[in-house]
Amino acid sequence: MITYDQLFIGGSWTTPSNTTLLDIVSPHDQSVLGRAAQALPADVDRAVAAARKAFDEGPWPRTPPAERIAVIRRLTTLRERHADEIAALISAENGSALWFTKAGQPGLFRQANAYLKAAETFGWEETLTPSDPAAPFRSVVRREAIGVVAAVIPWNSPFSAALAKIIPALLAGNTVVLKVSPENSLSMNLLARLLEQTGLPEGVLSVLPADRETSEHLVRHRDVDKVAFTGSTRAGRRIASLAGAQLKRVSLELGGKSAAVILPDADLGAAIQGLKFGSLLNNGESCIAQTRILAPRTRYEEVVAALKELVESLGVGDPADEATFIGPMVRRDQQQRVLDYIRAGIEEGARLVTGGPEVPAGLEGGFYVTPTLFADVDNSMRIAREEIFGPVLVVIAYDDEDDAVRIANDSEYGLSGGVWSADEAHAMDVARRLRTGTVTVNGAPIGFDGPFGGFKASGLGREYGATGLGTYVEYKTVTLKTER
């Protein structure tokens, strides 16, 4: 059994305020995977104090960008060496299929590499060409670190979410307190062990598994300059209000209820295969899952039948089994949440095509849900409007292209989406009309060079690449007299 009885604070393993360890439980069979210390507000205070001192007095913000890049490259190399261990831990903690967590490891490299490439050419300091050639001064624009960053991440993709925040924050010269979910205490303490080997100066980074109350203490802390959060829209609103009261910098990557628009000329076989991954990957516990399937009325029953065949073909069971596509939900309350939404869909009058609120036979010992498909869904139903975060799909009919765009955009969210068509140029035209942060055409994967984030209630700010790096800097303009 893995045990972590200390917390990683400011680069050192230290005794926590509360020495009672939390059991980390398998969502597959509720066996104990390990035990780990959990941070309390007093531990947050120590971590923030270390980060504050490291930023105000330490070398990291004043370290040349090339040297900061070298540290992050060491982290990337260390992560690659431990890829199998990382994949196994996340699968065990979250219930994600092991093949999926393994397949995601190269993506972590690409994510980090995009930030590193951006940092190499980033305009840390540049002299502007005056718009008025006769101006008696010139302007130098500097992009400088913000200060102490509180990075708060969810449980569903912990390594990806953590690296998406700590890498650009550190590259920009910030110091970081990373607050992680208790469920991910084992994998995130492994991340702490890797960070320990990178050569980061004292105080620059802490990793704290903690509950929501402790997380709020971190967000409220007067010595935190910026909050970077990924999680639910409800929690994001709370964090935005707390940060706003103190005028902290804040970036939020929040929930989604993304639509996949299947145009009449789409290759249905390719679309269904693509939606297997675009809608149901990671047990459906993904903010970018395209769970609203918009089908032309002329092909509606054809789409429903094809999706029924897909959903019923998905292997459900032990995430370590190679045949598994859908593993358990991460916790019992998440399982019950998804089951409640399935019951709500039935009560609202949607047609239950396959699945339902029964736990799969033989899997009652874990937090399992039967993959479920609803048809005859109106976009006003709860199952079409609220983020379920589980393997539940709804199929909504549309009359024409304008109707499809209207339905897709009729959502408080705007994080992701997809368009399927035999005509890529036409699909691009439709993509331009969707009010969402990312649109995939014919199942193209989401890259890491372009900005990622949401419209509307799906967030504020962007991650990935140069845009994501820019989220962690302040702009300073220095003016100098021009000799004539």
C-alpha positions as CSV (number, residue, x, y, z in Angstrom):
1,M,0.0,0.0,0.0
2,I,1.2,3.5,-0.9
3,T,1.4,5.9,2.0
4,Y,2.2,9.6,2.1
5,D,2.2,10.9,5.7
6,Q,3.8,14.2,4.8
7,L,2.9,17.2,2.6
8,F,5.1,18.7,-0.1
9,I,5.4,22.3,0.9
10,G,7.8,24.7,-0.7
11,G,9.9,21.9,-2.1
12,S,10.3,19.9,1.1
13,W,8.3,17.0,2.7
14,T,6.9,18.3,6.0
15,T,4.7,17.0,8.8
16,P,1.0,18.1,8.2
17,S,-1.1,19.9,10.7
18,N,-3.4,16.9,10.9
19,T,-1.6,13.6,11.0
20,T,-4.7,11.5,10.3
21,L,-4.4,10.0,6.9
22,L,-7.2,9.7,4.3
23,D,-7.9,6.3,2.8
24,I,-7.7,6.6,-1.0
25,V,-10.4,4.2,-2.2
26,S,-10.7,2.3,-5.5
27,P,-14.0,3.3,-7.3
28,H,-13.9,-0.2,-8.9
29,D,-14.3,-2.3,-5.7
30,Q,-13.8,0.2,-2.8
31,S,-10.6,-1.4,-1.7
32,V,-8.0,0.9,-0.2
33,L,-5.3,1.9,-2.7
34,G,-3.3,3.9,-0.3
35,R,-3.3,6.6,2.4
36,A,-2.3,10.2,2.3
37,A,-2.1,13.3,4.4
38,Q,-4.6,16.1,3.7
39,A,-3.8,19.8,4.0
40,L,-5.7,22.1,6.4
41,P,-5.8,25.9,6.3
42,A,-2.6,26.1,8.5
43,D,-0.8,24.1,5.8
44,V,-2.1,26.4,3.2
45,D,-0.7,29.3,5.2
46,R,2.7,27.7,5.3
47,A,2.7,27.0,1.6
48,V,1.6,30.5,0.6
49,A,4.2,32.0,3.0
50,A,6.9,30.0,1.3
51,A,5.7,31.0,-2.1
52,R,5.4,34.6,-1.2
53,K,9.0,34.7,0.2
54,A,10.3,32.8,-2.8
55,F,8.7,35.3,-5.2
56,D,9.6,38.5,-3.3
57,E,13.1,37.5,-2.2
58,G,14.2,34.3,-4.1
59,P,15.9,33.9,-7.4
60,W,13.1,32.3,-9.4
61,P,11.3,35.4,-10.8
62,R,14.7,36.8,-11.7
63,T,16.0,33.7,-13.3
64,P,16.5,34.0,-17.1
65,P,13.7,32.4,-19.1
66,A,16.2,30.0,-20.7
67,E,17.0,28.6,-17.3
68,R,13.4,28.3,-16.3
69,I,12.8,26.4,-19.6
70,A,15.6,24.0,-18.7
71,V,13.9,23.2,-15.4
72,I,10.6,22.4,-17.1
73,R,12.4,20.3,-19.6
74,R,13.7,18.2,-16.7
75,L,10.2,17.8,-15.4
76,T,9.0,16.6,-18.8
77,T,11.8,14.1,-19.0
78,L,11.1,12.8,-15.5
79,R,7.4,12.5,-16.3
80,E,8.1,10.4,-19.4
81,R,10.2,8.0,-17.4
82,H,7.3,7.5,-15.0
83,A,4.6,7.4,-17.7
84,D,3.4,3.8,-16.9
85,E,3.3,4.5,-13.1
86,I,1.3,7.7,-13.7
87,A,-1.2,5.9,-16.0
88,A,-1.7,3.1,-13.5
89,L,-2.2,5.4,-10.5
90,I,-4.7,7.6,-12.3
91,S,-6.7,4.6,-13.6
92,A,-6.8,3.1,-10.1
93,E,-7.8,6.4,-8.4
94,N,-10.3,7.6,-11.0
95,G,-11.7,4.5,-12.5
96,S,-10.5,5.6,-16.0
97,A,-9.8,2.7,-18.4
98,L,-6.1,1.9,-18.1
99,W,-5.6,1.9,-21.9
100,F,-7.0,5.5,-21.9
101,T,-4.6,6.7,-19.2
102,K,-1.7,5.1,-21.0
103,A,-2.8,6.5,-24.4
104,G,-2.9,10.0,-22.8
105,Q,0.7,10.1,-21.8
106,P,2.1,11.3,-25.2
107,G,-0.5,14.1,-25.0
108,L,1.1,15.3,-21.8
109,F,4.4,15.6,-23.6
110,R,2.8,17.5,-26.4
111,Q,1.0,19.8,-24.0
112,A,4.3,20.6,-22.2
113,N,6.2,20.9,-25.4
114,A,3.8,23.5,-26.7
115,Y,4.4,25.7,-23.7
116,L,8.1,25.2,-24.0
117,K,8.2,26.2,-27.6
118,A,6.0,29.2,-26.8
119,A,8.4,30.3,-24.0
120,E,11.4,30.1,-26.3
121,T,10.0,32.8,-28.6
122,F,7.8,34.7,-26.1
123,G,8.3,38.4,-26.0
124,W,9.5,38.7,-22.5
125,E,10.8,42.2,-23.3
126,E,10.4,44.1,-26.5
127,T,10.8,47.7,-27.8
128,L,7.8,49.0,-29.6
129,T,8.1,50.9,-32.9
130,P,6.4,54.3,-32.2
131,S,3.3,55.0,-34.2
132,D,4.5,58.6,-34.3
133,P,8.1,58.7,-35.7
134,A,8.5,62.2,-34.2
135,A,7.7,61.0,-30.6
136,P,10.5,62.0,-28.2
137,F,10.3,58.7,-26.4
138,R,10.3,55.0,-27.0
139,S,8.4,52.3,-25.1
140,V,9.7,49.0,-23.8
141,V,7.1,46.4,-22.9
142,R,7.9,43.8,-20.3
143,R,5.9,40.7,-19.5
144,E,6.6,39.8,-15.9
145,A,5.4,37.2,-13.5
146,I,2.2,38.0,-11.6
147,G,3.3,36.6,-8.2
148,V,1.9,33.8,-6.1
149,V,-0.4,31.6,-8.1
150,A,-3.1,29.3,-6.5
151,A,-3.7,26.5,-9.0
152,V,-6.8,24.6,-8.2
153,I,-7.6,21.5,-10.3
154,P,-10.2,18.8,-10.5
155,W,-9.9,15.0,-10.2
156,N,-10.9,13.9,-13.7
157,S,-7.6,14.5,-15.5
158,P,-5.2,15.4,-12.8
159,F,-1.9,15.3,-14.5
160,S,-3.1,17.2,-17.6
161,A,-4.9,19.8,-15.5
162,A,-1.9,20.2,-13.1
163,L,0.7,20.6,-15.9
164,A,-1.6,23.0,-17.9
165,K,-1.2,25.4,-14.9
166,I,2.1,24.9,-13.2
167,I,4.2,24.7,-16.4
168,P,3.1,28.2,-17.8
169,A,3.0,29.7,-14.3
170,L,6.6,28.5,-13.6
171,L,7.9,29.4,-17.1
172,A,6.7,33.0,-16.5
173,G,8.5,33.1,-13.1
174,N,5.6,32.8,-10.8
175,T,5.6,30.7,-7.6
176,V,2.8,28.2,-7.2
177,V,0.6,26.5,-4.6
178,L,-1.1,23.5,-6.4
179,K,-4.3,22.4,-4.7
180,V,-5.4,18.9,-5.8
181,S,-8.4,16.7,-5.1
182,P,-8.2,14.2,-2.3
183,E,-9.1,11.4,-4.7
184,N,-5.8,12.1,-6.6
185,S,-3.5,12.2,-3.5
186,L,-1.4,9.3,-4.8
187,S,-0.8,10.5,-8.4
188,M,-0.3,14.1,-7.3
189,N,2.2,13.2,-4.7
190,L,4.0,11.3,-7.4
191,L,4.0,14.6,-9.3
192,A,5.5,16.3,-6.2
193,R,8.3,13.7,-6.1
194,L,9.1,14.5,-9.7
195,L,9.1,18.2,-9.1
196,E,11.4,17.7,-6.2
197,Q,14.0,16.5,-8.6
198,T,13.8,19.4,-11.1
199,G,16.0,21.9,-9.2
200,L,13.3,24.4,-8.4
201,P,14.4,26.8,-5.7
202,E,13.1,26.6,-2.2
203,G,9.5,27.8,-1.7
204,V,8.6,27.9,-5.4
205,L,6.1,25.1,-5.5
206,S,3.8,23.2,-3.1
207,V,1.4,20.4,-3.8
208,L,-1.6,20.1,-1.4
209,P,-4.3,17.5,-1.5
210,A,-7.2,19.2,0.3
211,D,-11.0,19.5,0.5
212,R,-13.2,22.3,-0.7
213,E,-13.1,24.3,2.5
214,T,-9.3,24.3,2.5
215,S,-9.4,25.2,-1.2
216,E,-11.5,28.3,-0.4
217,H,-9.0,29.3,2.3
218,L,-6.3,29.3,-0.4
219,V,-8.4,31.3,-2.9
220,R,-9.2,33.9,-0.2
221,H,-5.6,34.2,1.0
222,R,-4.4,37.8,0.8
223,D,-0.9,36.8,-0.4
224,V,-2.2,34.9,-3.4
225,D,-2.0,37.2,-6.5
226,K,-3.8,34.9,-9.1
227,V,-6.1,32.0,-9.0
228,A,-6.1,29.5,-11.9
229,F,-9.1,27.1,-11.6
230,T,-10.4,24.1,-13.5
231,G,-13.7,22.6,-12.3
232,S,-17.5,23.0,-12.3
233,T,-19.2,26.2,-13.3
234,R,-20.8,26.4,-9.9
235,A,-17.5,26.3,-8.1
236,G,-16.0,28.7,-10.7
237,R,-18.7,31.3,-9.9
238,R,-17.8,31.1,-6.3
239,I,-14.1,31.5,-7.0
240,A,-14.7,34.4,-9.3
241,S,-16.7,36.2,-6.7
242,L,-14.0,35.7,-4.0
243,A,-11.2,36.7,-6.4
244,G,-13.3,39.7,-7.6
245,A,-13.7,41.0,-4.1
246,Q,-9.9,41.2,-3.8
247,L,-9.3,42.1,-7.4
248,K,-7.1,39.0,-7.8
249,R,-6.2,37.9,-11.3
250,V,-8.3,34.8,-12.2
251,S,-8.6,32.3,-15.0
252,L,-11.3,29.7,-15.1
253,E,-11.8,26.6,-17.2
254,L,-15.3,25.4,-16.3
255,G,-18.1,23.1,-17.4
256,G,-19.5,22.2,-20.7
257,K,-22.6,20.8,-22.5
258,S,-21.1,20.5,-25.9
259,A,-23.0,19.7,-29.1
260,A,-21.9,17.5,-32.0
261,V,-23.7,18.6,-35.1
262,I,-24.1,15.8,-37.6
263,L,-24.9,17.4,-41.0
264,P,-27.1,15.6,-43.5
265,D,-24.1,14.7,-45.8
266,A,-21.9,13.3,-42.9
267,D,-20.4,9.8,-43.1
268,L,-22.4,8.4,-40.3
269,G,-20.1,5.4,-39.6
270,A,-17.1,7.8,-39.2
271,A,-19.2,10.1,-37.0
272,I,-20.3,7.4,-34.7
273,Q,-16.8,6.0,-34.3
274,G,-15.5,9.6,-33.6
275,L,-18.2,10.2,-31.0
276,K,-17.2,7.1,-29.2
277,F,-14.2,9.1,-28.2
278,G,-15.5,12.6,-28.5
279,S,-18.5,11.9,-26.3
280,L,-17.7,9.0,-24.0
281,L,-13.9,9.1,-23.3
282,N,-12.8,8.9,-19.7
283,N,-16.2,7.4,-18.7
284,G,-17.9,10.6,-19.9
285,E,-16.3,12.5,-17.0
286,S,-14.8,15.1,-19.3
287,C,-15.6,18.8,-19.6
288,I,-15.3,18.7,-23.4
289,A,-17.5,15.7,-23.9
290,Q,-19.9,16.2,-26.8
291,T,-23.0,14.8,-25.1
292,R,-25.6,16.6,-27.2
293,I,-25.9,14.9,-30.5
294,L,-27.7,17.0,-33.0
295,A,-29.1,14.9,-35.9
296,P,-31.0,16.1,-39.0
297,R,-34.7,15.1,-38.8
298,T,-34.3,13.3,-42.1
299,R,-31.7,10.9,-40.7
300,Y,-32.8,11.0,-37.0
301,E,-33.7,7.4,-36.5
302,E,-30.7,6.2,-38.4
303,V,-28.5,8.2,-36.1
304,V,-30.3,6.9,-33.0
305,A,-30.0,3.3,-34.2
306,A,-26.2,3.7,-34.9
307,L,-25.6,5.3,-31.5
308,K,-27.6,2.6,-29.8
309,E,-25.4,0.0,-31.3
310,L,-22.3,1.9,-30.2
311,V,-23.4,2.5,-26.6
312,E,-24.4,-1.2,-26.2
313,S,-21.1,-2.3,-27.5
314,L,-19.0,-0.5,-24.9
315,G,-17.2,-2.7,-22.4
316,V,-18.1,-1.8,-18.8
317,G,-16.1,-3.0,-15.9
318,D,-12.7,-3.2,-14.2
319,P,-10.6,-0.2,-15.6
320,A,-7.5,-2.5,-15.6
321,D,-9.2,-4.8,-18.1
322,E,-8.1,-4.2,-21.7
323,A,-11.7,-4.8,-22.8
324,T,-13.1,-2.0,-20.7
325,F,-14.1,1.3,-22.3
326,I,-16.4,2.6,-19.4
327,G,-15.1,2.2,-15.9
328,P,-16.7,3.3,-12.6
329,M,-17.5,6.9,-11.7
330,V,-14.9,8.4,-9.4
331,R,-17.0,8.4,-6.2
332,R,-20.4,7.2,-4.9
333,D,-21.9,10.7,-4.9
334,Q,-20.8,11.1,-8.6
335,Q,-22.4,7.7,-9.4
336,Q,-25.7,8.8,-7.7
337,R,-25.6,12.2,-9.5
338,V,-25.4,10.5,-12.9
339,L,-28.2,8.0,-12.0
340,D,-30.4,10.8,-10.8
341,Y,-30.0,12.6,-14.2
342,I,-31.0,9.3,-16.0
343,R,-34.1,9.2,-13.8
344,A,-34.8,12.8,-14.5
345,G,-34.6,12.2,-18.3
346,I,-37.1,9.4,-18.0
347,E,-39.4,11.6,-15.9
348,E,-39.1,14.5,-18.4
349,G,-40.4,12.2,-21.1
350,A,-37.3,11.5,-23.2
351,R,-37.2,8.1,-24.9
352,L,-34.8,5.8,-23.1
353,V,-33.2,4.0,-26.0
354,T,-30.7,1.9,-24.0
355,G,-29.2,1.9,-20.5
356,G,-31.1,3.2,-17.5
357,P,-30.7,3.9,-13.8
358,E,-29.7,0.3,-12.9
359,V,-26.1,-0.5,-11.9
360,P,-24.6,-3.1,-14.3
361,A,-25.1,-6.6,-13.1
362,G,-22.1,-8.0,-11.2
363,L,-20.6,-4.5,-10.7
364,E,-22.6,-3.5,-7.6
365,G,-19.5,-3.3,-5.5
366,G,-18.2,-0.3,-7.4
367,F,-19.5,3.1,-8.5
368,Y,-20.7,2.0,-11.9
369,V,-23.3,3.4,-14.3
370,T,-24.8,1.7,-17.3
371,P,-24.0,3.8,-20.5
372,T,-27.3,5.4,-21.5
373,L,-28.8,6.9,-24.6
374,F,-31.9,9.2,-24.8
375,A,-33.8,10.1,-27.9
376,D,-36.7,12.5,-28.5
377,V,-35.0,15.0,-26.4
378,D,-36.0,18.6,-26.3
379,N,-33.1,21.1,-25.7
380,S,-35.1,22.5,-22.7
381,M,-34.8,19.3,-20.8
382,R,-32.4,19.1,-17.9
383,I,-30.5,16.2,-19.5
384,A,-29.8,18.6,-22.5
385,R,-29.0,21.7,-20.5
386,E,-27.0,20.5,-17.4
387,E,-23.6,18.9,-17.3
388,I,-24.0,15.3,-16.2
389,F,-20.4,14.2,-16.2
390,G,-21.0,10.6,-17.0
391,P,-21.8,8.2,-19.9
392,V,-25.1,9.7,-20.9
393,L,-25.9,10.9,-24.4
394,V,-28.9,12.7,-25.8
395,V,-30.0,13.0,-29.4
396,I,-31.8,16.1,-30.5
397,A,-33.5,16.5,-33.9
398,Y,-33.1,19.7,-36.0
399,D,-34.9,20.8,-39.1
400,D,-32.2,22.7,-41.0
401,E,-28.8,24.1,-40.6
402,D,-30.0,27.3,-39.0
403,D,-32.0,25.3,-36.5
404,A,-28.9,23.1,-35.7
405,V,-26.8,26.2,-35.0
406,R,-29.6,27.7,-32.9
407,I,-29.9,24.5,-30.8
408,A,-26.1,24.2,-30.4
409,N,-25.8,27.7,-29.2
410,D,-28.8,27.5,-26.9
411,S,-26.8,26.7,-23.9
412,E,-25.2,28.5,-21.0
413,Y,-22.0,26.7,-21.8
414,G,-19.5,27.1,-24.7
415,L,-16.5,25.0,-24.1
416,S,-16.3,22.6,-27.0
417,G,-18.3,21.2,-29.9
418,G,-18.0,19.3,-33.2
419,V,-19.2,19.3,-36.8
420,W,-19.5,16.3,-39.0
421,S,-19.8,16.7,-42.8
422,A,-18.5,15.3,-46.1
423,D,-17.6,18.8,-47.1
424,E,-14.9,20.2,-44.8
425,A,-15.3,23.8,-46.1
426,H,-19.0,23.6,-45.3
427,A,-18.2,22.2,-41.8
428,M,-15.9,25.1,-41.3
429,D,-18.7,27.5,-42.1
430,V,-20.9,25.9,-39.5
431,A,-18.0,25.9,-37.0
432,R,-17.6,29.7,-37.4
433,R,-21.2,30.1,-36.3
434,L,-20.9,28.1,-33.1
435,R,-20.5,30.1,-29.9
436,T,-17.9,27.9,-28.2
437,G,-14.2,27.9,-27.5
438,T,-13.1,24.9,-29.5
439,V,-14.7,23.1,-32.4
440,T,-13.5,19.8,-33.9
441,V,-14.3,19.0,-37.5
442,N,-14.8,15.4,-38.4
443,G,-13.2,14.2,-35.2
444,A,-9.9,16.1,-35.4
445,P,-8.1,16.0,-32.1
446,I,-7.7,19.1,-30.0
447,G,-4.1,20.4,-30.2
448,F,-2.0,22.3,-27.6
449,D,-0.6,25.1,-29.7
450,G,-3.8,27.1,-30.0
451,P,-5.8,28.6,-27.1
452,F,-8.2,26.4,-25.1
453,G,-11.0,27.7,-23.0
454,G,-14.7,28.6,-23.0
455,F,-17.3,31.1,-24.0
456,K,-20.1,32.1,-21.7
457,A,-20.3,30.1,-18.4
458,S,-17.5,27.8,-19.6
459,G,-14.9,30.0,-18.2
460,L,-12.6,33.1,-18.4
461,G,-9.1,33.1,-20.0
462,R,-7.3,30.5,-22.1
463,E,-4.8,27.7,-21.6
464,Y,-2.2,26.1,-23.9
465,G,0.6,27.6,-26.1
466,A,1.6,31.2,-26.1
467,T,-1.9,32.4,-25.2
468,G,-1.9,30.2,-22.1
469,L,1.6,31.4,-21.2
470,G,0.3,35.0,-21.4
471,T,-2.3,34.2,-18.8
472,Y,0.4,34.2,-16.2
473,V,2.1,37.5,-16.9
474,E,1.6,41.1,-16.1
475,Y,2.4,43.8,-18.7
476,K,4.7,46.6,-17.7
477,T,5.5,49.6,-20.0
478,V,8.8,51.5,-19.5
479,T,9.2,54.7,-21.4
480,L,12.6,56.1,-22.3
481,K,13.6,59.4,-23.8
482,T,14.8,59.4,-27.4
483,E,17.9,61.4,-28.1
484,R,17.6,63.6,-31.1
